Amino acid sequence: MEQQTVYLSDLSVGDTFTRGWQLFRANMWPLIGIIIFLFILAMPSGTGEDSSAAQDLFATLYSIFVLNPVALVAYYGVVRLARGQELSVQGLFSLLQNNYLNTVAVTFFVSIIVGFGFLLFIIPGVYLSARLSFAGYLCLDRGLGPIDAIKTSWDVTRGHAATLILYGIVAFFLIVAGLLALVVGVLVAVPVAMAAFAIIYNTIESRSDYVSESPAT
């Protein structure tokens, strides 16, 4: 049965997680599949105290050019699910292929900006993370370049920073609870958090009066 797009008339963090849970139940296996895939994909990016400089460099480059853009497209797939659109590996691969350089750039720039914010004590980093959290999605959703996506995220999230920060806090504790539930709980907690964020994005983005002239394919 075709799903309807999940929006919220009133942005409430509690409601987003309730609807995120409903979206997870309706799409359990695709969402769990995304989490397992990303977990496997992230393995080469791990480093330890005994890792060499070459291993650290490889992990950094792998994260920038492989893990981050692929993860972004996978997360954006949840946005499509929340809109009642079909989710397919071929469709996501095509989206990555058509927007690869932009996804690499936008995830890199956002990481640098947010990282710099955390260096200025934690609060600026948290605030910047909230205001720029839509940049990657906007890059894919509206066909924007990385700079325009960052600027648009800043504009679109104006007035919603508190909601996004509160979402992040709830998502953090939800995922921690999932880890404590014999780790298997993560396979529920993370997809529910992803679904909740997709609903927040769709709700806020749908209220924006910006219209893309070059939508993503």
C-alpha positions as CSV (number, residue, x, y, z in Angstrom):
1,M,0.0,0.0,0.0
2,E,1.3,3.4,-0.9
3,Q,2.4,5.5,2.0
4,Q,1.6,9.2,2.5
5,T,4.2,11.8,3.2
6,V,4.9,12.1,6.9
7,Y,4.7,15.8,7.9
8,L,3.9,17.4,11.3
9,S,1.5,20.4,11.6
10,D,3.2,21.3,14.8
11,L,6.9,20.5,15.4
12,S,7.1,18.6,18.6
13,V,10.1,16.4,19.3
14,G,7.9,13.8,21.1
15,D,5.6,13.6,18.1
16,T,8.6,13.2,15.7
17,F,9.8,10.2,17.6
18,T,6.3,8.7,17.7
19,R,6.0,9.1,14.0
20,G,9.5,7.9,13.5
21,W,8.6,4.7,15.4
22,Q,5.6,4.3,13.1
23,L,7.7,4.8,10.0
24,F,10.2,2.3,11.4
25,R,7.5,-0.3,11.9
26,A,6.3,0.2,8.4
27,N,9.8,-0.1,6.9
28,M,11.6,-2.2,9.4
29,W,13.8,-4.3,7.2
30,P,15.0,-1.6,4.8
31,L,15.9,0.6,7.7
32,I,17.7,-2.1,9.6
33,G,19.5,-3.0,6.3
34,I,20.8,0.6,6.0
35,I,22.2,0.4,9.5
36,I,23.9,-2.9,9.0
37,F,25.3,-1.7,5.7
38,L,26.7,1.5,7.2
39,F,28.2,-0.4,10.1
40,I,30.1,-2.6,7.7
41,L,31.1,0.4,5.6
42,A,32.5,2.2,8.6
43,M,34.8,-0.6,9.6
44,P,37.8,0.6,7.5
45,S,37.6,4.1,9.1
46,G,38.4,2.8,12.6
47,T,41.8,3.5,14.1
48,G,43.4,2.7,17.4
49,E,46.1,4.0,19.7
50,D,48.7,1.8,18.0
51,S,47.7,2.8,14.4
52,S,50.4,4.3,12.2
53,A,50.3,7.7,10.5
54,A,49.6,5.9,7.2
55,Q,46.6,4.1,8.7
56,D,45.3,7.3,10.2
57,L,45.6,9.1,6.8
58,F,43.9,6.2,5.1
59,A,41.0,6.3,7.6
60,T,40.6,10.1,7.2
61,L,40.6,9.9,3.4
62,Y,38.2,6.9,3.4
63,S,35.8,8.8,5.6
64,I,35.9,11.9,3.4
65,F,35.6,10.2,0.1
66,V,33.7,7.1,0.8
67,L,32.0,6.8,4.2
68,N,30.6,10.3,4.6
69,P,29.0,10.7,1.1
70,V,27.6,7.2,1.1
71,A,26.2,7.6,4.6
72,L,24.6,10.9,3.6
73,V,22.8,9.3,0.6
74,A,21.7,6.4,2.8
75,Y,20.3,8.9,5.4
76,Y,18.5,10.8,2.6
77,G,16.9,7.5,1.6
78,V,15.0,7.7,4.9
79,V,13.7,11.1,3.9
80,R,12.3,9.5,0.7
81,L,10.7,6.7,2.8
82,A,9.0,9.4,4.9
83,R,7.6,10.9,1.7
84,G,6.1,7.6,0.7
85,Q,8.6,7.3,-2.1
86,E,10.2,4.0,-3.2
87,L,13.6,3.2,-1.7
88,S,15.9,1.2,-4.0
89,V,19.7,0.5,-4.0
90,Q,19.8,1.5,-7.7
91,G,18.0,4.8,-7.0
92,L,20.4,5.7,-4.2
93,F,23.4,4.7,-6.2
94,S,22.3,6.9,-9.1
95,L,21.7,9.8,-6.6
96,L,25.3,9.3,-5.2
97,Q,26.8,9.1,-8.7
98,N,25.0,12.3,-9.9
99,N,25.9,14.3,-6.8
100,Y,29.2,12.7,-5.6
101,L,31.5,15.7,-5.6
102,N,28.8,17.9,-3.9
103,T,28.2,15.3,-1.2
104,V,32.0,15.0,-0.5
105,A,32.3,18.8,-0.4
106,V,29.3,19.5,1.8
107,T,30.0,16.8,4.4
108,F,33.7,18.0,4.5
109,F,32.8,21.7,4.9
110,V,30.1,21.1,7.5
111,S,32.5,18.9,9.5
112,I,35.2,21.6,9.5
113,I,32.7,24.3,10.5
114,V,31.1,22.3,13.3
115,G,34.5,21.0,14.4
116,F,35.7,24.6,14.7
117,G,32.6,25.4,16.7
118,F,33.4,22.6,19.2
119,L,36.9,24.0,19.6
120,L,35.2,27.3,20.8
121,F,33.8,25.3,23.7
122,I,30.9,22.9,23.2
123,I,27.9,25.2,22.8
124,P,28.9,26.9,19.5
125,G,29.5,23.4,18.0
126,V,26.1,22.1,19.1
127,Y,24.4,25.2,17.7
128,L,26.3,25.1,14.4
129,S,25.6,21.3,14.1
130,A,21.8,22.0,14.5
131,R,21.8,25.0,12.0
132,L,23.8,23.1,9.4
133,S,22.2,19.7,9.8
134,F,20.1,20.1,6.7
135,A,23.0,21.0,4.4
136,G,23.7,17.5,3.1
137,Y,20.0,16.7,2.5
138,L,19.5,20.0,0.7
139,C,22.4,19.2,-1.5
140,L,20.6,16.1,-2.7
141,D,17.0,17.3,-2.4
142,R,17.4,20.6,-4.3
143,G,20.5,19.9,-6.3
144,L,22.4,22.6,-4.5
145,G,26.2,23.1,-4.5
146,P,27.9,22.7,-1.1
147,I,28.1,26.4,-0.3
148,D,24.5,27.1,-1.3
149,A,23.4,24.1,0.6
150,I,25.1,25.4,3.8
151,K,23.6,28.8,3.3
152,T,20.2,27.4,2.7
153,S,20.4,25.1,5.7
154,W,21.2,28.2,7.8
155,D,18.2,30.0,6.4
156,V,15.7,27.1,6.6
157,T,16.6,26.2,10.2
158,R,16.2,29.7,11.5
159,G,13.9,29.6,14.5
160,H,14.2,25.8,14.8
161,A,17.6,25.4,16.5
162,A,16.1,24.6,19.9
163,T,14.0,21.8,18.3
164,L,16.9,20.4,16.5
165,I,19.1,20.5,19.6
166,L,16.4,18.8,21.7
167,Y,16.0,16.2,19.0
168,G,19.8,15.5,19.2
169,I,19.7,15.1,22.9
170,V,16.7,12.7,22.8
171,A,18.3,10.7,19.9
172,F,21.6,10.4,21.9
173,F,19.9,8.9,24.9
174,L,17.7,6.7,22.7
175,I,20.8,5.3,21.0
176,V,22.6,4.8,24.4
177,A,19.6,2.9,25.6
178,G,19.8,0.8,22.5
179,L,23.5,0.0,23.2
180,L,22.6,-1.0,26.8
181,A,19.9,-3.3,25.5
182,L,22.4,-6.0,24.5
183,V,23.5,-3.8,21.6
184,V,20.8,-5.3,19.4
185,G,18.6,-2.4,20.5
186,V,20.7,-0.1,18.3
187,L,19.1,-1.8,15.3
188,V,15.9,-0.2,16.5
189,A,17.1,3.0,18.2
190,V,19.2,4.3,15.3
191,P,16.6,3.8,12.5
192,V,13.9,5.4,14.7
193,A,16.2,8.4,15.3
194,M,16.9,8.6,11.6
195,A,13.2,8.4,10.8
196,A,12.4,11.1,13.3
197,F,15.0,13.4,11.8
198,A,13.7,12.7,8.3
199,I,10.2,13.8,9.5
200,I,11.7,17.0,11.1
201,Y,13.5,17.7,7.8
202,N,10.4,17.2,5.7
203,T,8.3,19.3,7.9
204,I,10.6,22.3,8.1
205,E,11.7,22.0,4.4
206,S,8.1,21.9,3.2
207,R,7.5,25.3,4.9
208,S,10.4,26.9,3.2
209,D,9.6,29.3,0.3
210,Y,12.8,28.4,-1.5
211,V,12.3,26.6,-4.9
212,S,15.2,24.8,-6.5
213,E,15.9,25.6,-10.1
214,S,18.0,22.4,-10.5
215,P,16.4,19.6,-8.5
216,A,18.4,16.4,-7.9
217,T,17.7,13.5,-10.1
